[in-house]
Amino acid sequence: MFGVSSHADASALVALGLHALQHRGQEGCGIVSYDGKNYHSEKRQGLVGDHFTDLKILEKLPGNFAIGHNRYSTTGETSLRNIQPFFADLHMGGLSIAHNGNLTNALLLRDTLVQQGAIFRTTSDTETIVQLIAKSTREKFIDKLIDTLFQIKGGYSLVLMTNKKLVGARDPFGIRPLVIGKLKNSFILASETCALDIVGASFVREVENGESIIVEDNKMSS
């Protein structure tokens, strides 16, 4: 996973970051960018270098915010629809999410959500997180996310992008890695520090166990 805020070449940086993280998954790759008005998504099966080195594809991903993901499937079949990041149009605005890890109670949550009328488009447990955020009755996005994090169990790290924020979260036991980097005014969230090195960003620190990081207006809060 790799996410970047406030950078003119956001999607190109994400492509480089994913290239450095290729060892984490070779099944598929995806990038979602946000240009201040619209979200743009490109997903491909196979390797980052075979797809996101193409200028024509990167030109379809404009904007100063972007997140990306390499897929190594632990749940869900191999198909384009299961490749992350996922994008959803929620009541509060757009949301894109990338997720590493396993939710041990995903099937239970999924069954409950389906009984309550939720419609799932994928077989990935990441979509369960999207549905829980969408369903939360809390007002602010960050409160919706916290509401969701209290319901999911397992080892995970998340990178999320809304119309205003880049957000990272890590499970209470810190099973899945997530690091924070800085490149001039841009903040970067990545699975490993090798992805920071490839774009010339400096390592700030790891996201703490059970911590959520919010980047908004070039400022980071926890």
C-alpha positions as CSV (number, residue, x, y, z in Angstrom):
1,M,0.0,0.0,0.0
2,F,1.1,3.5,-0.7
3,G,-0.7,6.9,-0.3
4,V,0.4,10.4,-0.9
5,S,-1.1,13.8,-0.1
6,S,-0.6,17.2,-1.8
7,H,1.8,16.4,-4.6
8,A,1.6,17.4,-8.3
9,D,2.8,14.0,-9.4
10,A,0.8,12.0,-6.9
11,S,-0.1,9.0,-9.1
12,A,3.4,8.8,-10.5
13,L,4.8,8.7,-6.9
14,V,2.3,6.0,-6.0
15,A,3.3,3.9,-9.1
16,L,7.0,4.1,-8.0
17,G,6.0,3.2,-4.4
18,L,4.0,0.2,-5.6
19,H,7.0,-0.8,-7.8
20,A,9.2,-0.9,-4.7
21,L,6.5,-2.9,-2.8
22,Q,6.0,-5.4,-5.7
23,H,7.3,-8.2,-3.4
24,R,4.2,-7.8,-1.3
25,G,1.9,-9.0,-4.1
26,Q,2.1,-9.8,-7.8
27,E,-1.5,-10.7,-8.5
28,G,-2.8,-7.3,-9.4
29,C,-2.3,-3.5,-8.8
30,G,-4.5,-0.5,-8.6
31,I,-4.3,3.3,-8.1
32,V,-7.0,5.8,-7.3
33,S,-6.4,9.5,-7.5
34,Y,-8.4,12.6,-6.5
35,D,-8.2,15.9,-8.5
36,G,-10.3,18.1,-6.1
37,K,-13.5,17.3,-7.9
38,N,-13.5,13.7,-9.2
39,Y,-11.9,10.4,-8.3
40,H,-10.1,8.4,-11.0
41,S,-9.3,4.7,-10.8
42,E,-7.1,2.3,-12.8
43,K,-6.7,-1.4,-12.0
44,R,-4.7,-4.1,-13.7
45,Q,-4.0,-7.8,-13.2
46,G,-0.3,-8.5,-13.1
47,L,2.8,-6.4,-12.2
48,V,3.1,-2.7,-11.6
49,G,6.0,-2.4,-14.1
50,D,3.8,-3.8,-16.9
51,H,1.1,-1.2,-16.5
52,F,1.8,1.9,-14.5
53,T,5.0,2.8,-16.3
54,D,2.8,3.7,-19.2
55,L,2.3,7.5,-19.4
56,K,-1.1,7.1,-21.0
57,I,-2.4,5.2,-17.9
58,L,-0.8,7.8,-15.5
59,E,-2.5,10.6,-17.4
60,K,-5.8,9.0,-16.6
61,L,-5.0,9.5,-12.9
62,P,-4.7,13.3,-12.3
63,G,-4.8,15.0,-9.0
64,N,-2.6,15.8,-6.0
65,F,-3.9,12.9,-3.8
66,A,-3.5,9.2,-4.7
67,I,-3.4,5.8,-3.1
68,G,-2.4,2.5,-4.5
69,H,-2.3,-1.2,-3.6
70,N,-0.6,-4.4,-4.7
71,R,-2.8,-7.5,-4.5
72,Y,-1.8,-10.7,-2.9
73,S,-5.1,-12.4,-2.2
74,T,-5.8,-13.9,1.2
75,T,-9.6,-13.8,0.8
76,G,-11.6,-13.5,-2.4
77,E,-11.0,-14.9,-5.8
78,T,-8.6,-13.5,-8.4
79,S,-10.6,-11.0,-10.4
80,L,-10.4,-7.4,-11.5
81,R,-13.2,-6.4,-9.2
82,N,-11.3,-7.6,-6.1
83,I,-8.2,-5.5,-6.9
84,Q,-7.8,-2.5,-4.6
85,P,-8.1,0.4,-3.8
86,F,-11.8,0.3,-3.7
87,F,-13.9,3.4,-4.3
88,A,-17.4,4.2,-3.0
89,D,-19.7,7.2,-3.3
90,L,-21.0,7.7,0.2
91,H,-23.4,10.1,1.7
92,M,-20.5,12.2,3.1
93,G,-18.7,12.1,-0.3
94,G,-16.2,9.9,-2.1
95,L,-14.1,7.3,-0.2
96,S,-11.2,5.2,-1.5
97,I,-9.7,2.5,0.6
98,A,-6.7,0.1,0.5
99,H,-6.3,-2.6,3.1
100,N,-3.7,-5.2,4.0
101,G,-4.4,-8.0,6.3
102,N,-7.1,-10.4,7.4
103,L,-10.3,-9.7,9.3
104,T,-11.1,-12.7,11.4
105,N,-14.7,-11.7,11.8
106,A,-15.3,-10.6,8.1
107,L,-17.8,-13.3,7.2
108,L,-19.8,-12.7,10.4
109,L,-20.0,-9.0,9.7
110,R,-20.7,-9.6,6.0
111,D,-23.7,-11.9,6.9
112,T,-25.1,-9.3,9.3
113,L,-24.7,-6.5,6.7
114,V,-26.4,-8.5,4.0
115,Q,-29.3,-9.3,6.3
116,Q,-29.6,-5.5,6.9
117,G,-29.8,-4.9,3.1
118,A,-26.2,-4.2,2.1
119,I,-25.2,-5.2,-1.4
120,F,-21.7,-6.5,-1.9
121,R,-19.9,-6.3,-5.3
122,T,-16.8,-8.2,-4.4
123,T,-15.7,-11.2,-2.3
124,S,-12.9,-9.2,-0.6
125,D,-13.2,-8.5,3.2
126,T,-12.1,-4.9,2.4
127,E,-15.5,-4.2,1.2
128,T,-16.9,-5.1,4.6
129,I,-14.9,-2.1,6.0
130,V,-16.5,0.2,3.3
131,Q,-20.0,-1.0,4.2
132,L,-19.4,-0.4,7.9
133,I,-18.2,3.1,7.3
134,A,-21.2,3.8,5.1
135,K,-23.6,2.4,7.6
136,S,-22.2,4.3,10.6
137,T,-24.6,6.9,12.0
138,R,-21.9,9.1,13.3
139,E,-21.5,12.6,11.8
140,K,-17.8,13.0,11.0
141,F,-15.8,10.7,8.8
142,I,-13.1,10.0,11.4
143,D,-15.8,9.0,13.9
144,K,-17.4,6.7,11.3
145,L,-14.0,5.1,10.8
146,I,-13.4,4.7,14.6
147,D,-16.9,3.2,14.9
148,T,-15.9,0.7,12.2
149,L,-12.5,-0.1,13.7
150,F,-14.1,-1.1,16.9
151,Q,-16.2,-3.7,15.0
152,I,-13.5,-5.4,13.0
153,K,-11.1,-7.9,14.4
154,G,-7.8,-9.2,13.0
155,G,-4.5,-8.0,11.7
156,Y,-4.7,-5.1,9.3
157,S,-3.4,-1.7,8.1
158,L,-5.6,0.7,6.1
159,V,-4.9,3.7,3.9
160,L,-8.0,5.7,3.1
161,M,-8.6,8.8,1.0
162,T,-11.6,11.2,1.2
163,N,-12.3,14.5,-0.5
164,K,-10.2,16.3,2.2
165,K,-8.1,13.7,4.0
166,L,-5.5,11.0,3.7
167,V,-5.9,8.6,6.6
168,G,-3.9,5.6,7.9
169,A,-4.9,3.1,10.5
170,R,-3.3,0.1,12.1
171,D,-4.7,-2.8,14.1
172,P,-4.3,-2.7,18.0
173,F,-1.6,-5.4,17.9
174,G,0.4,-3.8,15.1
175,I,0.4,-7.1,13.1
176,R,0.5,-5.4,9.7
177,P,3.1,-2.7,9.1
178,L,2.4,1.0,8.2
179,V,5.0,3.8,8.1
180,I,4.8,7.6,7.7
181,G,7.1,9.5,5.3
182,K,7.6,13.1,4.4
183,L,8.5,14.6,1.0
184,K,8.6,18.4,1.2
185,N,5.0,19.3,2.1
186,S,3.6,15.9,1.2
187,F,2.9,13.2,3.7
188,I,3.3,9.6,2.6
189,L,1.8,6.4,4.1
190,A,3.4,3.1,3.0
191,S,3.7,-0.5,4.0
192,E,7.5,-0.4,4.1
193,T,10.3,2.1,4.2
194,C,11.7,0.9,0.8
195,A,8.8,2.6,-0.8
196,L,9.9,5.9,0.8
197,D,13.4,5.5,-0.4
198,I,12.4,5.1,-4.1
199,V,10.6,8.5,-4.1
200,G,13.3,10.2,-2.0
201,A,11.0,10.7,1.0
202,S,12.3,10.8,4.6
203,F,11.1,8.3,7.2
204,V,9.1,10.0,10.0
205,R,8.0,7.0,12.1
206,E,5.8,4.0,12.2
207,V,2.1,4.3,12.8
208,E,1.6,3.0,16.3
209,N,-0.4,0.0,17.2
210,G,-4.1,0.9,17.2
211,E,-3.4,4.4,16.0
212,S,-5.2,6.4,13.2
213,I,-3.3,9.1,11.3
214,I,-5.1,12.0,9.6
215,V,-3.5,14.2,7.0
216,E,-5.4,17.3,6.1
217,D,-4.2,20.7,4.8
218,N,-0.6,19.5,4.9
219,K,-0.9,18.8,8.6
220,M,-0.8,15.5,10.3
221,S,-2.7,14.6,13.5
222,S,-3.2,11.4,15.4
